[in-house]
C-alpha cells in the first residue's frame, strides 16, 4: 500500500535547502561541493570554532595503521552519529519524486524470453546466497518472490501474482511457469536453510540464515509444489505458442527446479540408496541451462532494492548482490560435484580412512560450500550416530585397535558382561568406559572442527590441542590403574632407561593425535599465509621438529606392538586377532613413512630459507610495533601451554634455526640430502593403494595430494641447486646475483609447502 502522506512529506523535506537556485542539485551534490562553513551558534554556553585545519594536520601525523580511540565514545554515540536522510544509511530516505514502493504491474503478460531472463537471474541470486550473501540482497530483491511471500500463503490458491483474483482463472502460461519456478525455488531454500541452521556454522562469516521475518513457504508441502511443477511442464509441452527452443529452455528450467527440490529434500537421508546418482542427475542439467541462457531477456524492473524497506532488518540498505551467470553456473556445478562426493563418506571402511576423507575433502580448492559442509556434519554426527549406523564407541575402539591396542583384552566386548567387582575384566571395562567418556567428545571435536572453513579449522585446533593434552594426562592415570588388572610386564632395557618401560597405550594414542593436530596448525599457517617470509625458516624448523617427534613416538608404539606380537603368538592365531595386528603394524609403517616425508621436506625448506635469510634474499617487512620476543609469543602461543613436547626457549630456537656455526654451502648440502630423502618417501607413498594408505573411499583425492607434494619437493630440489650454484660461483664473497620470489597460496604446487622461486640475475 502506498503512503501518499509519507511521500509528500519526504518530498517536502528533500526540498528544504539553503540557497537552492532554480537548478536543484542532485541528492549527492553536497559531496561534490566545498564543505559548508561552521554553524553560527548563538548561545552563552557554547563557543563554536572551526577545527578542520587542526584536525587535518593532526591526522597527517599519524602512522599507517595507528588507531586513536576515545574511551568515552560509546556505542550510543556511534549510533547517534549515523546520518539521517543519507541514502547510504537511512532506508526510509526518498529521492524527490520517489515513492516508498515500486509501481510494478504483476498482471502484465511477459514474453517467454523474459521469463527465462528472470529465472536465470533468480538462479544467480540463489547461488549468491549459497556464497554467503543474505537473502535481503539476493532472492528477496525479486518483486515476484516478495509478491508470493506477502502475505504468508497457506495454500497454492494464495500464491497467484495477481492478488485481485482474475489471474487465478485465466493465468497466462508464462506467469504460471514463473510462479511454479519461484515456489520451487523458495521451498528449495527452505530445505537448505533448515539444514544449515541445524548444524554448526558461523553466521555472517559462512552463511546468512536470517529470513527477515519472512516464511519460506513453511505451511506448504513440497509435494504440492512438485505437483504444480509437473503440471506446468505438461502444459508447456502441449503449447504451440512458443518457439521450440524457448519452450525447451523453459521446460529444462522447470525440470531442473523440480529435481533440485527433490534432491535437497532427500539429501539429509543417510539410508537412501543412490544419493550420488541423484546429485549427478542434477549436474546433467547444467549444459542445457548454460546453452539456453542466451535466449533470456533481462527484466531489471522485476528486482528492486526497495524490498529491503519492508524486511525486518536492523542494518542499513545494501545493494543487490551481483553475481554473473558464469560464476553462478560454476558455483552450482561445484556444489553438485562436491555433494556427490561427500555422499561417499557414508561408506565406512576404517577410522583412519574416515579422517583422511574429511581432511582432504575440506581441503578442496575452492572449499566446498557451506551447505555441503553441513551435509557432511549431518552424515558424521546426526542424532549422535556416526554415519547413521555406528556408535561412538565402535569408532574409538577401532581407532585404538588399529593404532595401539590390536587384539587386546582391554577392548574385549565380553568384559561388559562381567558383573563381579573383584573380576579384573569388570575393572578393565569400567576403566575403559571412563576413558571413552572423556575421549569421545575430544575425538569427535576434531572431525567437527575440520568441517568448518579453513580459517576456523586452524583457530579451533589451537584450542582443541589443549583438550588433547589434558586427555593425555588423564589417560596416563587410567593406564597406571589398568596395569594391576592386565598384569602388564614392563620392558627393562638399561640402554634406554634405568626405569622399567610400560606401554601406556591410551596416553600414547592421545599423544599421537595431539602431535598430528599440532602439525596441522603449523601447516595450515602456510596455507593461510599467516607467516611472513622471514618467519618461514622458524616455522618449517618447528614443523620438522613436530614430525620427528611423531616419528619417534611411532617407533615406540611399534616396539610395543612387536613385543605384544611375540608374547601373544598363541593367542592371536585366530584370523581376527592376526588381522588386527597386521592392520596396526601397517598403519604404523604408513604413518612413519608419512612423518619421514614431512620432516625431510620441512628440514630442507628450513635450511634453504635460513641460507636465503643469511644472504639477505628474503624480504623483511618493517615491524614498528613488534620485536622478536613478541613474534615468538604470537607464533608459539598455541603450543606454550602444552606439556609434551616441551616448548623450545626463544634463544635456543633462534640458534637451532639459524645454525650460525654452519656455512651456507653446508646448510645447502644438508637441504639437498633432506629433500632427496623426502622425494623418495613421497614416491613410495604415491605407489600405495587405498588400503595401504588408509584412504579407502577417497584414494583419488589422497593420491592427488601426494602428487602435489611430490611436485613441490622436486621444485624445492631445483631451487636448492640454483642457490648452491650461485653461492659456489661467488666463493663466499661478493653479492649473490639472485632474485627470490615467494609464491602466494594458490600459486604453489601444494599450499602447505612454500617453495621459493629462485631467478638468476644477469
TIMARKE-862885 format. One line per 10 residues: number of its first residue (from 1); their letters; for each residue x, y, z of C-alpha. Coordinates in pm, whole numbers, plus 50000, padded with zeros to 5 digits. Each point is the difference from the previous one (the first is absolute). Layout:
REM residues N
NUM = A = X Y Z  ...
//
This chain:
REM residues 762
1 = XXXXXXXXXX = 50000 50000 50000  50138 50341 49904  50013 50269 50264  49937 50326 49819  50040 50200 50322  50348 49857 50059  50096 50061 49637  49886 50361 50007  50173 50061 50332  50322 49842 49874
11 = XXXXXXXXXX = 49991 50218 49691  49949 50311 50209  50288 49911 50228  50223 49921 49703  49908 50337 49851  50120 50189 50302  50340 50148 49923  50213 50305 50048  50044 50231 49702  49831 49759 49760
21 = XXXXXXXXXX = 49994 50160 49658  49777 49917 49707  50225 49702 49914  49955 49765 50292  50318 49796 50070  50001 49620 50009  49968 49808 50325  50378 49947 50006  50085 50352 49890  50105 50093 50351
31 = XXXXXXXXXX = 50290 49755 49979  50134 50168 49686  50008 50352 50146  50212 50176 50258  49906 49917 50360  49764 50251 50157  50131 50259 50239  49985 49949 50374  49652 50056 50145  49933 50336 50164
41 = XXXXXXXXXX = 49882 49887 50339  49863 50265 50234  50023 49877 50354  50166 50123 50314  50110 49646 50088  50137 49896 49659  50306 50136 49824  50022 49868 49642  50325 49996 49808  50124 49843 49676
51 = XXXXXXXXXX = 50254 49724 50080  50025 49858 49646  50358 50117 49947  50120 49883 50340  49827 49663 49957  50152 49951 49654  50350 50085 50122  49969 49763 50293  49871 49717 49778  50294 50039 49762
61 = XXXXXXXXXX = 50241 49931 50287  49852 49655 50065  50183 49694 49871  49830 49751 49772  49808 49756 50216  50007 50218 50309  49664 50027 50176  49881 50260 50247  49688 49917 50199  49812 50211 50249
71 = XXXXXXXXXX = 49888 49770 50284  49701 50226 50064  49873 49967 49641  49752 49719 50069  49769 49798 49780  49721 50246 50074  50205 50286 49859  50098 49786 49701  49638 49928 49912  49911 50363 50059
81 = XXXXXXXXXX = 50266 50103 49750  49823 49815 49718  49874 50251 49753  49625 50011 49956  49873 50071 49649  50319 49853 49855  49897 49737 49741  50297 49786 50104  49873 49972 50356  49630 50086 50003
91 = XXXXXXXXXX = 49777 49742 49831  49704 50238 50026  50165 50279 49805  49825 50090 49674  50138 50192 49707  49782 50285 49866  49705 49839 49824  50083 49651 50129  49738 49779 50166  50038 49748 50281
101 = XXXXXXXXXX = 49914 49703 49778  50056 49900 49641  49709 50056 49767  50019 49663 49828  49710 49837 49813  49992 49632 50089  49712 49925 49765  50190 50105 49690  50077 49724 49753  50367 49917 49960
111 = XXXXXXXXXX = 50177 49860 49698  50136 49647 50035  50351 50144 49950  49941 50235 50292  49897 49706 50219  50331 49833 49914  50183 50318 50090  49826 50030 50338  50055 49632 50082  50370 50021 49914
121 = XXXXXXXXXX = 50036 50310 50215  49829 49819 50287  50247 49714 49959  50287 50249 50023  49849 50140 50320  49953 49651 50141  50366 49917 49943  50099 50339 50147  49809 49897 50313  50196 49674 50010
131 = XXXXXXXXXX = 50318 50207 49969  49915 50189 50320  49789 50301 49898  49680 50051 50203  49654 49941 49856  49932 50374 50022  50263 50061 49733  49917 49702 49783  49675 49807 49966  49788 50238 50202
141 = XXXXXXXXXX = 50078 50285 49760  49769 49834 49746  49662 50169 49992  49841 49673 49891  50147 49816 50301  49884 50282 50226  49653 49977 49848  49983 49628 50076  50113 50031 50360  49787 50294 50110
151 = XXXXXXXXXX = 49765 49921 50154  50115 49653 50104  49817 49748 49777  49841 49693 50153  49893 49837 49671  50088 50012 49632  49683 50199 49933  50156 50290 50191  50318 50010 49793  49875 50174 49685
161 = XXXXXXXXXX = 50188 50317 49910  49676 50186 49927  49842 50028 50343  49681 50131 49840  49896 49648 49914  49950 50033 49624  50328 49826 49933  49894 49689 50190  49760 49914 49718  50185 50116 49693
171 = XXXXXXXXXX = 50362 50001 50108  50231 50032 49699  50225 49700 49948  50311 50213 50028  49898 50127 50344  49912 49647 50111  50348 49887 49895  50155 50282 50201  49773 49938 50300  50076 49627 50005
181 = XXXXXXXXXX = 50373 50065 49974  49992 50263 50274  49809 49771 50235  50251 49721 49934  50287 50240 50060  49862 50124 50333  49933 49646 50123  50350 49895 49894  50140 50287 50206  49786 49885 50294
191 = XXXXXXXXXX = 50162 49654 49996  50349 50145 49960  49946 50257 50275  49871 49741 50246  50293 49770 49931  50258 50274 50055  49830 50127 50316  49991 49652 50153  50379 49960 49978  50300 50193 50125
201 = XXXXXXXXXX = 50087 50303 49787  50098 50364 50046  49726 50254 49930  50101 50279 49761  50345 49846 49966  49887 49683 49821  49633 50037 49925  49705 50228 50077  49692 49803 50107  49799 50309 50106
211 = XXXXXXXXXX = 49663 50007 49819  49905 50350 50120  49671 49884 50150  49894 49848 49669  49870 49646 49974  50163 49784 49733  49671 49822 49925  50008 49813 50331  49628 49923 49973  50015 49858 49648
221 = XXXXXXXXXX = 50095 49639 49948  50275 49949 49745  49798 49726 49830  49737 50256 49902  50267 50216 49842  50151 49703 49819  49656 49915 49866  49956 50358 49876  50337 49983 49827  49906 49674 49828
231 = XXXXXXXXXX = 49664 50139 49888  50167 50312 49865  50253 49790 49808  49713 49806 49840  49815 50319 49904  50320 50143 49857  50065 49691 49790  49654 50028 49845  50028 50372 49919  50056 50106 49640
241 = XXXXXXXXXX = 50031 50375 50065  50374 50001 50062  50309 49932 49797  50124 49643 50054  50335 50107 50140  49833 50243 50244  49751 49737 50113  50283 49752 50046  50195 50255 50209  49702 50064 50229
251 = XXXXXXXXXX = 49929 49630 50035  50366 49936 50088  49987 50261 50276  49681 49859 50149  50137 49647 49995  50325 50123 50153  49812 50175 50280  49789 49693 50071  50313 49784 50009  50181 50246 50225
261 = XXXXXXXXXX = 49705 50005 50241  49982 49621 50011  50376 49978 50051  50026 50237 50297  49700 49825 50156  50169 49659 49967  50359 50111 50072  49992 49978 50384  49899 49635 49986  50288 49769 50091
271 = XXXXXXXXXX = 49820 49683 49895  49856 50094 49660  50196 49815 49731  50122 50176 49688  50051 50350 50144  50317 50042 49795  49807 49925 49682  49732 50254 50098  50259 50279 50022  50155 49890 49672
281 = XXXXXXXXXX = 49657 50012 49833  49960 50357 50121  50342 50077 49857  49884 49874 49659  49766 50299 49966  50285 50251 49995  50111 49970 49635  49646 50072 49872  49951 50280 50252  50323 50168 49891
291 = XXXXXXXXXX = 49926 49958 49630  49646 50139 50020  50086 50292 50229  50071 50214 49692  49628 49988 49916  49908 50192 50314  49904 50365 50005  50070 50187 50326  49718 50174 50185  50190 50226 50244
301 = XXXXXXXXXX = 49680 50167 50125  49892 49670 50157  50281 50033 50256  50020 50289 50243  50206 50096 50301  49693 50172 50145  49873 49665 50123  50252 50030 50283  49788 50279 50150  49730 49746 50080
311 = XXXXXXXXXX = 50230 49738 50149  50057 49959 50372  50360 50118 49990  50210 50228 50219  50276 50059 49746  50019 50289 49752  49887 49936 49642  50243 49796 49796  50036 49972 49624  49877 49697 49810
321 = XXXXXXXXXX = 50269 49732 49981  50117 49969 49642  50127 49655 49901  50056 49924 49634  49833 49705 49833  50336 49839 49937  50095 50025 50369  49657 49873 50105  50018 49697 49770  50355 49925 50117
331 = XXXXXXXXXX = 49891 50012 50364  49700 49778 49931  50221 49751 49820  50246 49988 50291  49713 49963 50246  49861 49700 49812  50341 49837 49956  50098 50053 50364  49665 49870 50121  50035 49688 49782
341 = XXXXXXXXXX = 50342 49939 50153  49902 50066 50361  49736 49726 49979  50284 49748 49974  50092 50062 50364  49699 49786 50093  50188 49694 49876  50212 49931 50308  50331 49814 49971  50210 50086 50307
351 = XXXXXXXXXX = 50050 50292 50236  50323 50119 49839  49843 50002 49654  49715 50204 50144  50245 50260 50133  50181 50008 49667  49674 50049 49811  49881 50290 50214  50339 50173 50013  50069 49984 49626
361 = XXXXXXXXXX = 49641 50066 49894  49999 50320 50205  50332 50100 49841  49853 50002 49649  50057 50322 49807  49773 50188 50004  49871 49870 50331  49657 49830 49984  49702 50227 50064  49845 50034 50344
371 = XXXXXXXXXX = 49699 49788 49906  50224 49710 49896  50206 50036 50316  49688 49986 50216  49890 49689 49811  50336 49847 50091  49944 50090 50366  49655 49842 49990  50134 49680 49846  50271 49983 50265
381 = XXXXXXXXXX = 49817 50097 50318  49625 50006 49931  49807 49877 50306  50340 49917 50155  50020 49693 49779  50316 49991 49791  49911 49969 49629  49653 49887 50102  50111 49650 50095  50281 50012 50256
391 = XXXXXXXXXX = 50038 50100 50362  50276 50227 50124  50141 49707 50195  50040 49793 49685  50202 50275 49833  50225 50064 50302  50060 49630 50067  50091 49937 49637  50235 50298 50001  50166 49878 50319
401 = XXXXXXXXXX = 50034 49648 49858  50158 50119 49674  50241 50235 50178  50110 49858 50338  49775 49714 50121  49953 49731 49732  49830 49681 50124  50025 50130 50356  49788 49882 50289  49933 50360 50101
411 = XXXXXXXXXX = 49773 50031 49695  49827 49664 50045  49623 50055 49993  49960 49698 50225  50134 50203 50290  49673 50193 50010  49810 49686 50099  50205 49945 50315  49821 50125 50313  50235 49873 50272
421 = XXXXXXXXXX = 50188 50300 50144  50302 49788 50092  50043 49870 49645  50282 50180 49810  49783 50009 49688  49733 50199 50187  50260 50255 50108  50148 50018 49650  49657 50069 49854  49923 50273 50254
431 = XXXXXXXXXX = 50339 50173 49945  49966 49981 49623  49649 50142 50015  50133 50288 50207  50266 50065 49737  49750 49985 49716  49770 50247 50174  50290 50246 50024  50135 49935 49653  49674 49990 49798
441 = XXXXXXXXXX = 49932 50372 49988  50364 50089 49944  50031 49744 49722  49685 50113 49820  50099 50364 50038  50283 49943 49752  49757 49887 49731  49752 50274 50088  50279 50259 49984  50124 49883 49661
451 = XXXXXXXXXX = 49649 50054 49859  50035 50380 50043  50159 50256 49769  50378 49994 49976  50065 50295 50232  49769 49858 50267  50162 49658 49975  50340 50136 50097  49861 50231 50265  49796 49724 50165
461 = XXXXXXXXXX = 50285 49748 49985  50206 50243 50205  49746 49946 50279  49932 49628 49956  50365 49900 50046  49969 50119 50360  49712 49755 50043  50215 49722 49857  50284 50098 50233  49764 49965 50297
471 = XXXXXXXXXX = 49868 49673 49858  50355 49867 49979  50057 50078 50368  49672 49831 50096  50086 49701 49782  50334 49956 50179  49818 49959 50331  49756 49750 49846  50293 49809 49845  50160 49969 50341
481 = XXXXXXXXXX = 49674 49876 50152  49957 49741 49726  50342 49842 50058  49885 49825 50316  49723 49828 49803  50185 49927 49672  50315 49880 50183  50215 50183 49745  50369 49912 50018  50229 50300 49945
491 = XXXXXXXXXX = 50291 50015 49760  50335 50019 50175  50268 50140 49772  50292 50171 50174  50115 50142 49665  49682 50205 49984  49911 50070 50361  50079 49879 50347  49629 49999 50079  49757 49731 49880
501 = XXXXXXXXXX = 49820 50101 49681  49624 49954 49974  49790 50029 49685  49756 50272 50116  49771 49914 49703  49719 50247 50071  50226 50298 50062  50211 49901 49696  49687 50011 49788  49910 50345 50133
511 = XXXXXXXXXX = 50356 50123 49948  49998 49881 49639  49686 50198 49915  50125 50305 50189  50318 50004 49790  49799 49965 49678  49791 50304 50091  50308 50203 50088  50142 49922 49656  49673 50100 49833
521 = XXXXXXXXXX = 50002 50333 50181  50346 50084 49866  49928 49869 49650  49674 50194 49972  50193 50310 50100  50188 49969 49670  49676 49944 49810  49833 50304 50156  50313 50214 49953  50023 50085 50368
531 = XXXXXXXXXX = 50378 50002 50006  50219 50272 49850  50284 49891 49766  50271 50047 50265  49798 49778 50240  49998 49703 49763  50336 49855 50122  49874 49987 50358  49658 49855 49923  50136 49730 49766
541 = XXXXXXXXXX = 50259 49911 50262  49725 49964 50259  49796 49788 49757  50290 49758 49954  50046 49995 50378  49636 49893 50047  50018 49744 49718  50319 49848 50140  49840 49983 50343  49706 49815 49846
551 = XXXXXXXXXX = 50236 49762 49817  50184 49918 50324  49669 49946 50177  49891 49762 49724  50325 49808 50044  49915 49957 50367  49648 49882 49915  50142 49757 49745  50240 49855 50258  49707 49933 50233
561 = XXXXXXXXXX = 49798 49847 49718  50282 49765 49899  50049 49900 50363  49631 49918 50032  50010 49801 49677  50290 49791 50128  49841 49949 50339  49656 49910 49866  50063 49783 49697  49789 49717 50137
571 = XXXXXXXXXX = 49713 50236 50086  49986 50180 49664  49997 49698 49778  49637 50072 49929  49930 50183 49677  49850 50302 50175  50289 50046 50241  50260 49958 49727  49823 50248 49776  49988 50262 50275
581 = XXXXXXXXXX = 50376 49974 50060  50065 50016 49626  49784 50313 49971  50169 50169 50296  50349 49930 49867  49897 50118 49652  49864 50324 50137  50314 50049 50206  50218 49950 49692  49788 50236 49792
591 = XXXXXXXXXX = 49997 50272 50267  50376 49970 50049  50058 50038 49626  49767 50299 49986  50178 50161 50297  50338 49937 49835  49886 50174 49681  49870 50294 50203  50307 50056 50216  50238 49946 49708
601 = XXXXXXXXXX = 49828 50259 49782  49954 50244 50290  50367 49961 50100  50109 50077 49645  49784 50311 49973  50107 50124 50342  50367 49975 49903  49937 50159 49660  49813 50296 50149  50266 50036 50272
611 = XXXXXXXXXX = 50266 50039 49728  49784 50246 49805  49948 50203 50317  50375 49999 50071  50064 50122 49644  49738 50277 50045  49788 49856 49718  49680 49969 50206  49785 50313 50022  49961 50137 50353
621 = XXXXXXXXXX = 49702 50225 50056  50026 50286 50250  49852 49918 50340  49989 50319 50205  49771 49846 50264  50162 49661 50061  50327 49836 50088  50141 49648 49993  49855 49911 50341  49652 50113 49900
631 = XXXXXXXXXX = 50010 49806 49674  50114 49689 50186  49707 50030 50240  49755 50045 49712  50124 49709 49790  50050 49759 50289  49695 50104 50200  49797 49685 49911  50286 49778 50120  50133 50178 50309
641 = XXXXXXXXXX = 49741 49843 50231  50064 49646 49873  50190 49769 50235  50148 49776 49728  50184 50070 49782  50151 50266 50217  50022 50355 49857  50341 50106 49872  50138 50319 50158  50028 50295 49757
651 = XXXXXXXXXX = 50378 50030 50007  50050 49627 49948  49743 49995 49719  50170 50291 49823  50336 49825 50010  49857 49667 49883  49838 50171 49702  50287 50231 49897  50279 49746 50066  50265 50274 50007
661 = XXXXXXXXXX = 50287 49749 50029  49916 49842 49664  50104 50155 49670  49740 50073 49731  50141 49721 49780  49977 49750 50285  49638 50097 50067  49915 49974 49630  50162 49657 49977  49797 49885 50299
671 = XXXXXXXXXX = 49686 50147 49838  50072 49811 49677  50037 49670 50190  49681 50062 50198  49791 50088 49696  50131 49692 49817  49895 49779 50293  49658 50168 50010  49965 49947 49624  50064 49627 50040
681 = XXXXXXXXXX = 49742 49983 50280  49736 50179 49791  50072 49769 49706  49937 49698 50221  49682 50156 50135  49876 50070 49646  50014 49627 49920  49788 49889 50295  49651 49869 49946  49686 50113 50184
691 = XXXXXXXXXX = 50027 49741 50276  50375 50048 50049  49962 50380 50020  49689 49983 50222  49807 50221 49760  49729 49763 49883  49711 50194 49853  50216 50298 49902  50315 49850 49848  49991 50224 49694
701 = XXXXXXXXXX = 50001 50317 50213  50273 49861 50226  50217 49899 49702  49957 50346 49848  50112 50155 50328  50314 49782 50006  50078 50080 49634  49976 50373 50073  50236 49960 50296  50238 49801 49780
711 = XXXXXXXXXX = 50001 50276 49735  50072 50258 50270  50284 49779 50124  50155 49977 49654  49970 50375 49954  50169 50053 50337  50293 49790 49882  50035 50224 49695  49995 50316 50215  50256 49860 50244
721 = XXXXXXXXXX = 50231 49910 49712  49965 50351 49849  50089 50170 50328  50292 49762 50053  50142 50077 49655  49971 50374 50064  50179 49970 50336  50275 49785 49851  50046 50249 49715  50078 50281 50243
731 = XXXXXXXXXX = 50227 49789 50216  49828 50135 50308  50090 50357 49909  49811 50271 49818  49636 50058 49929  49783 49702 49908  49833 50074 49667  49661 49841 50069  49640 50109 50031  49776 49801 50230
741 = XXXXXXXXXX = 49623 49998 49943  49770 49856 50268  49689 49858 49828  49662 50078 50147  49745 49739 50107  49832 49863 49691  50312 50053 49790  50196 49717 50163  50009 49631 49915  49871 49940 50352
751 = XXXXXXXXXX = 49876 50271 50236  50176 49842 50299  50342 50014 49835  50129 50351 49927  50281 49938 49751  50181 50319 49892  50058 50071 49635  50364 50090 49948  50079 50208 49691  50365 50079 49903
761 = XX = 50065 50366 49923  50204 50103 49698
//
